């Protein structure tokens, strides 16, 4: 019974870790997209 009570907390911790990872991926993706956009602007203006 105690293990059943612990499972939600373990799932919550894993869920939070997954959420943090997804946010980090999103941030990096946005930064790369901005760099690519800037790079493309430089190529079209030169």
Secondary structure as UniProt FT lines:
FT   HELIX           2..45
//
